[in-house]
Amino acid sequence: MIFPSSKKLEAFLSSNKKITKGLEKENLRSDISGKISSKSFPKSLGKFSCNEFVTLDYSEPHLELVTPTFENNMQLLSFLKNLHKFVEHNIDGDLLWNYSMPPKFKQKFIKLPDFGETNKSRLSYLYRLGLRNRYGDKMQSTAGIHFNISFSDDVINRVHKKKDEFYLGICRNFLRVFPIALRLTGCSPITHKSFVKGRNLQVEMLNDQDCYLPNATSLRVSRLGYYSDQQEEKFITFNNLEEYLELLKEYINVPNEKFKEISIDYKNLQQINNGTIQMESELYNHIRPKGRQTNERQFSQLKQSGIEYLEIRSIDLNPYSEIGLSQHDIEFWELLIILCALSDSAEIKEDEALIIKENIRRAAESGQNCNILMGFDGQKGEENISLVTENLIESMISLSEALGTTEQYHEMLDEYKSRNKLPPSSKFIKQVNEQEGLFKTILNLSKPLDHIIENNAYKKFVNEVESSNIKHNELSNINEIGFEEFILKYREEIK
């Protein structure tokens, strides 16, 4: 288990302690009967490719809500709640499906978005077409949350001095504790049988409509969900930035046996390239270092300017929160990342990489009741996941006391102690059994919010809708090189 270093803790306490957070939340749209929606992105929300707050992820029914960054957790959650309600107002009677596995699956409703006619728009469409040809629509139609977090330069300079090494140390520690986080936050143990139809997946029937793994925490994170065998071949250790960038370059440039038959000929483009990933955003890591957000590619930004923030991925929607994420969830991820930042973080060697991969698999597929492998802190053998989770929570409690934030995190830590005794996924399976099925349960948990949008937030959302239409029109009138030349240049950018 990881424990805060007294030296790093002291350095953090002497800093301005400034931490900035933002959220990206996905929801599939469903109709009121629990079927995936057939409707397109509403005109009342503007142009999704230019709207900073509401966009599309993979397909037309796959909405993504994006917040600005905040230091204050209550302000962050309030913005998301207002945005959630604003979107509900504008989806023509559909629901925001409050669960990470999709509604009743109909492939004909998974329409790839029309981004427009600019080169970047056509690239965005081609990227999604490539995802469809590589993995299929089902895998791409799960939903989750990305939690973005950064520390002030003052914090970094006092705790570590070197920004890239500071953030990479967090990444390594996060991978070590992520199996525990899955036990405490994973809540997608069940899926409708339409999701597994035609796929060779080993699942059990919960009832005549729903499939599950009895001890799973997150099917979405498991090998049944958002997962790539090809990427799993090489474990990303985050031991240094150069190594990470070299692997990205290799993944993009070296043809992958499984994907090389998908056309990259300009006369019949079916993917951007035939590498293990088409571009940086196809990397399915549980945590991802990010550079500045500019028009340049992430690879170039990371290489030139280094890491600016971290994107915590693989977070399931919390169906017990009316918007899929609670105040306590935000506090948990924040305190967990602080713990990762203030604990020593040795490089991940080959044997530990194997342990981490296996622990994540076990936690996703059987984390309600399994043993996990020890080994990254000198211990050997196996330990029950509930005991290891208890130890992590105690470490977070000690950190909270040392930071003087006991009152701030007290309720969250109490709740998460309870979650260890009854994981959300266990509670959810019991509820689905009692309510006679997944759809009835999720429809009850996806009811429209009883919430009045704050005036300043409403004005901001309306202004962004108008602004997105203007930006889209401006982009459409830009003279550009031909798309064939654009694609060739794009492929050459990372060599």
MARBAVEX-551031 format. One record per residue (C-alpha): x, y, z; residue number from 1. Coordinates in steps of 0.25 Angstrom, whole numbers. Layout:
MARBAVEX-551031
R     u     v     w num
R     X     Y     Z NUM
...
END
This chain:
MARBAVEX-551031
R     u     v     w num
R     0     0     0   1
R     5    14    -2   2
R     7    24     9   3
R    10    39     9   4
R    25    43    11   5
R    27    52    23   6
R    36    61    14   7
R    26    62     3   8
R    15    65    13   9
R    23    76    19  10
R    26    82     6  11
R    11    81     1  12
R     7    88    14  13
R    17    99    12  14
R    11   102    -2  15
R    -2   109    -7  16
R    -8    95    -8  17
R   -15    99   -20  18
R   -22    88   -28  19
R   -31    90   -40  20
R   -41    80   -45  21
R   -50    78   -57  22
R   -60    67   -62  23
R   -64    60   -75  24
R   -77    52   -73  25
R   -83    43   -83  26
R   -97    38   -84  27
R  -104    30   -95  28
R  -118    35   -99  29
R  -129    25   -97  30
R  -144    27  -100  31
R  -154    25   -88  32
R  -155    10   -90  33
R  -140     8   -89  34
R  -136     6  -103  35
R  -124    14  -109  36
R  -129    27  -115  37
R  -130    28  -130  38
R  -129    43  -130  39
R  -118    52  -135  40
R  -111    63  -127  41
R  -122    74  -124  42
R  -120    87  -132  43
R  -124    94  -119  44
R  -111    90  -113  45
R  -103    97  -125  46
R   -92    90  -132  47
R   -86    79  -124  48
R   -72    80  -131  49
R   -71    94  -126  50
R   -79    94  -113  51
R   -69    95  -101  52
R   -79    89   -91  53
R   -88    79   -99  54
R   -82    70  -110  55
R   -83    56  -115  56
R   -73    44  -112  57
R   -74    33  -121  58
R   -88    33  -127  59
R  -100    42  -128  60
R  -107    36  -116  61
R   -94    37  -108  62
R   -94    51  -101  63
R   -82    57   -94  64
R   -84    68   -83  65
R   -71    76   -81  66
R   -68    86   -69  67
R   -58    97   -68  68
R   -48    95   -57  69
R   -50    99   -42  70
R   -43    99   -29  71
R   -55    97   -21  72
R   -62    84   -22  73
R   -76    89   -19  74
R   -75    99   -30  75
R   -70    88   -40  76
R   -82    79   -36  77
R   -92    91   -37  78
R   -87    94   -51  79
R   -89    79   -55  80
R  -103    78   -49  81
R  -107    91   -56  82
R  -102    86   -69  83
R  -108    72   -67  84
R  -122    79   -66  85
R  -119    88   -78  86
R  -117    76   -86  87
R  -129    69   -81  88
R  -137    81   -85  89
R  -132    79  -100  90
R  -133    64  -103  91
R  -147    64  -108  92
R  -153    55   -97  93
R  -141    45   -96  94
R  -133    41   -84  95
R  -119    42   -80  96
R  -116    27   -77  97
R  -110    27   -63  98
R  -102    15   -65  99
R   -88    11   -71 100
R   -93    -1   -79 101
R  -103     3   -91 102
R  -118     3   -92 103
R  -124    -8  -100 104
R  -115    -9  -112 105
R  -119    -6  -126 106
R  -108    -4  -136 107
R  -116     3  -146 108
R  -117    15  -136 109
R  -102    16  -134 110
R  -100    27  -145 111
R   -86    33  -146 112
R   -87    48  -145 113
R   -86    57  -157 114
R   -75    67  -152 115
R   -75    75  -165 116
R   -66    77  -177 117
R   -53    83  -171 118
R   -41    74  -171 119
R   -41    73  -156 120
R   -56    70  -157 121
R   -54    59  -167 122
R   -42    54  -158 123
R   -51    53  -146 124
R   -61    45  -154 125
R   -51    36  -160 126
R   -45    33  -146 127
R   -59    28  -141 128
R   -60    20  -154 129
R   -47    13  -151 130
R   -52    10  -137 131
R   -64     4  -142 132
R   -56    -5  -152 133
R   -46    -9  -141 134
R   -55   -11  -129 135
R   -69   -10  -133 136
R   -80    -1  -128 137
R   -83    -9  -115 138
R   -70    -7  -108 139
R   -70     8  -112 140
R   -84    10  -106 141
R   -81     9   -91 142
R   -81    22   -83 143
R   -72    27   -72 144
R   -66    39   -66 145
R   -52    46   -67 146
R   -47    54   -55 147
R   -36    64   -59 148
R   -27    69   -48 149
R   -15    78   -48 150
R    -6    84   -37 151
R    -1    98   -36 152
R    14   101   -40 153
R    16   105   -25 154
R    12    91   -20 155
R    20    84   -31 156
R    33    92   -28 157
R    32    89   -14 158
R    28    75   -14 159
R    37    70   -26 160
R    42    82   -34 161
R    41    74   -47 162
R    27    75   -53 163
R    28    63   -62 164
R    34    53   -51 165
R    23    59   -41 166
R    12    55   -50 167
R    18    42   -55 168
R    20    38   -40 169
R     5    40   -38 170
R     2    31   -50 171
R    10    20   -45 172
R     4    20   -31 173
R   -10    21   -37 174
R    -8     8   -45 175
R    -4     2   -32 176
R   -17     6   -24 177
R   -27     6   -36 178
R   -32    -8   -33 179
R   -36    -3   -19 180
R   -43     9   -26 181
R   -51    -1   -35 182
R   -56    -8   -23 183
R   -61     5   -17 184
R   -66    12   -29 185
R   -69     2   -40 186
R   -83     0   -42 187
R   -86    -7   -55 188
R   -87   -22   -52 189
R   -99   -25   -61 190
R  -102   -23   -76 191
R  -114   -25   -85 192
R  -113   -38   -93 193
R  -113   -30  -106 194
R   -99   -25  -102 195
R   -93   -39  -102 196
R  -101   -44  -114 197
R   -92   -49  -125 198
R   -79   -48  -116 199
R   -71   -59  -110 200
R   -72   -54   -95 201
R   -73   -63   -83 202
R   -84   -57   -75 203
R   -96   -63   -66 204
R  -111   -60   -68 205
R  -116   -52   -56 206
R  -130   -53   -62 207
R  -136   -55   -76 208
R  -132   -41   -81 209
R  -119   -38   -73 210
R  -105   -44   -73 211
R   -95   -42   -61 212
R   -82   -47   -54 213
R   -87   -49   -40 214
R   -75   -43   -33 215
R   -71   -32   -44 216
R   -70   -18   -40 217
R   -69   -12   -54 218
R   -72   -19   -67 219
R   -68    -6   -74 220
R   -53    -7   -69 221
R   -53   -22   -71 222
R   -49   -30   -83 223
R   -64   -30   -87 224
R   -64   -15   -88 225
R   -55    -4   -92 226
R   -43   -12   -95 227
R   -32   -15  -105 228
R   -24   -28  -106 229
R   -14   -21  -115 230
R   -11   -10  -105 231
R   -10   -19   -94 232
R     2   -26  -100 233
R    11   -15   -95 234
R     9    -9   -81 235
R    11     6   -80 236
R    19     8   -67 237
R    20    23   -67 238
R    34    22   -63 239
R    38    34   -71 240
R    32    43   -82 241
R    42    39   -93 242
R    38    24   -92 243
R    23    28   -92 244
R    25    36  -104 245
R    33    25  -111 246
R    22    15  -109 247
R    12    25  -114 248
R    20    27  -126 249
R    22    12  -128 250
R     7     9  -126 251
R     3    20  -137 252
R    14    16  -147 253
R    16     1  -147 254
R     5    -7  -154 255
R    -3   -16  -145 256
R    -6   -30  -150 257
R   -21   -29  -146 258
R   -23   -16  -153 259
R   -14   -16  -165 260
R   -26   -22  -174 261
R   -35   -10  -171 262
R   -33     0  -183 263
R   -24    12  -182 264
R   -24    15  -197 265
R   -29    29  -199 266
R   -40    23  -209 267
R   -46    15  -198 268
R   -42    21  -185 269
R   -47    12  -173 270
R   -37    17  -163 271
R   -26    27  -161 272
R   -15    18  -160 273
R   -13     3  -158 274
R    -4     4  -145 275
R    -9    -1  -131 276
R   -15    13  -129 277
R   -20    23  -140 278
R   -17    35  -131 279
R   -13    38  -116 280
R   -28    38  -111 281
R   -29    23  -115 282
R   -20    19  -104 283
R   -29    12   -94 284
R   -21    15   -81 285
R   -27    17   -67 286
R   -19    29   -65 287
R   -13    38   -76 288
R    -3    50   -75 289
R    -8    62   -84 290
R    -1    74   -89 291
R    -7    87   -92 292
R   -20    88  -100 293
R   -16    95  -113 294
R   -18    92  -128 295
R    -5    83  -128 296
R    -6    68  -126 297
R    -4    63  -111 298
R     9    56  -115 299
R    15    69  -119 300
R    10    77  -107 301
R    15    66   -98 302
R    29    66  -105 303
R    30    81  -105 304
R    24    86   -92 305
R    22    74   -83 306
R    11    69   -75 307
R     0    80   -71 308
R   -10    71   -64 309
R   -15    57   -62 310
R   -28    50   -68 311
R   -33    40   -58 312
R   -41    30   -67 313
R   -49    17   -65 314
R   -58    23   -55 315
R   -72    17   -56 316
R   -85    26   -55 317
R   -90    25   -41 318
R  -105    21   -43 319
R  -108    25   -28 320
R  -105    39   -31 321
R  -116    46   -40 322
R  -105    52   -49 323
R   -96    40   -49 324
R   -86    46   -39 325
R   -87    51   -25 326
R   -79    61   -16 327
R   -73    49    -9 328
R   -68    43   -22 329
R   -61    56   -26 330
R   -55    57   -12 331
R   -50    42   -12 332
R   -43    44   -26 333
R   -37    57   -21 334
R   -32    51    -8 335
R   -27    38   -15 336
R   -19    46   -25 337
R   -13    55   -14 338
R    -9    42    -7 339
R    -2    37   -19 340
R     5    50   -21 341
R    11    51    -7 342
R    15    36    -6 343
R    28    31   -11 344
R    27    25   -25 345
R    38    15   -30 346
R    39    11   -44 347
R    30     0   -49 348
R    38   -12   -52 349
R    34   -24   -61 350
R    29   -33   -50 351
R    21   -22   -43 352
R    15   -18   -57 353
R     9   -33   -57 354
R     4   -32   -43 355
R    -3   -18   -46 356
R   -10   -24   -59 357
R   -15   -36   -52 358
R   -20   -28   -40 359
R   -28   -19   -49 360
R   -34   -31   -56 361
R   -38   -38   -43 362
R   -43   -25   -37 363
R   -52   -22   -50 364
R   -57   -36   -52 365
R   -58   -41   -37 366
R   -54   -29   -28 367
R   -66   -31   -19 368
R   -59   -44   -13 369
R   -45   -47   -18 370
R   -31   -47   -14 371
R   -21   -38   -20 372
R    -6   -40   -22 373
R     4   -32   -13 374
R    18   -29   -17 375
R    19   -14   -21 376
R    23   -10    -6 377
R    32   -22    -3 378
R    21   -31     2 379
R    18   -45    -5 380
R     6   -54    -7 381
R    -8   -50    -7 382
R   -18   -42     1 383
R   -33   -41     2 384
R   -37   -29    -6 385
R   -46   -24     6 386
R   -34   -24    15 387
R   -25   -16     5 388
R   -37    -6     3 389
R   -38    -4    18 390
R   -23    -1    19 391
R   -24     9     7 392
R   -36    16    14 393
R   -28    17    27 394
R   -16    23    19 395
R   -26    33    13 396
R   -31    36    27 397
R   -17    38    33 398
R   -14    47    21 399
R   -27    56    23 400
R   -23    58    38 401
R    -9    62    34 402
R   -14    72    24 403
R   -24    78    34 404
R   -36    74    25 405
R   -43    64    34 406
R   -56    71    34 407
R   -55    73    19 408
R   -54    59    16 409
R   -60    52    28 410
R   -74    49    22 411
R   -68    44     9 412
R   -58    34    17 413
R   -69    29    25 414
R   -77    26    13 415
R   -66    19     6 416
R   -63    11    18 417
R   -78     6    17 418
R   -75     4     2 419
R   -64    -6     5 420
R   -73   -14    14 421
R   -84   -14     3 422
R   -78   -10   -11 423
R   -87    -2   -20 424
R   -87   -13   -30 425
R   -92   -23   -19 426
R  -103   -13   -15 427
R  -107   -11   -30 428
R  -108   -26   -33 429
R  -117   -28   -21 430
R  -126   -16   -25 431
R  -127   -21   -40 432
R  -132   -34   -34 433
R  -142   -28   -25 434
R  -147   -18   -36 435
R  -148   -30   -47 436
R  -138   -25   -57 437
R  -127   -15   -61 438
R  -136    -6   -69 439
R  -146    -4   -59 440
R  -135    -1   -49 441
R  -128     9   -58 442
R  -140    16   -63 443
R  -144    19   -48 444
R  -130    24   -46 445
R  -130    33   -59 446
R  -142    41   -56 447
R  -141    56   -60 448
R  -135    65   -49 449
R  -144    73   -40 450
R  -135    85   -41 451
R  -135    99   -46 452
R  -123   104   -54 453
R  -116   116   -48 454
R  -118   128   -56 455
R  -104   131   -59 456
R  -101   117   -63 457
R  -113   117   -72 458
R  -108   129   -79 459
R   -94   123   -81 460
R  -100   110   -87 461
R  -109   118   -97 462
R   -97   127  -101 463
R   -89   115  -103 464
R  -100   109  -113 465
R  -100   122  -121 466
R   -85   123  -121 467
R   -83   109  -125 468
R   -92   112  -138 469
R   -84   124  -141 470
R   -70   116  -139 471
R   -75   105  -148 472
R   -79   115  -159 473
R   -66   122  -158 474
R   -58   108  -159 475
R   -67   104  -171 476
R   -62   116  -179 477
R   -47   114  -177 478
R   -39   110  -190 479
R   -31    97  -188 480
R   -22    87  -195 481
R   -29    75  -200 482
R   -32    64  -190 483
R   -23    54  -197 484
R   -11    63  -195 485
R   -16    66  -181 486
R   -17    51  -177 487
R    -3    49  -182 488
R     3    61  -174 489
R    -5    56  -162 490
R     2    42  -163 491
R    15    48  -164 492
R    14    57  -152 493
R    19    46  -142 494
R    30    39  -148 495
END
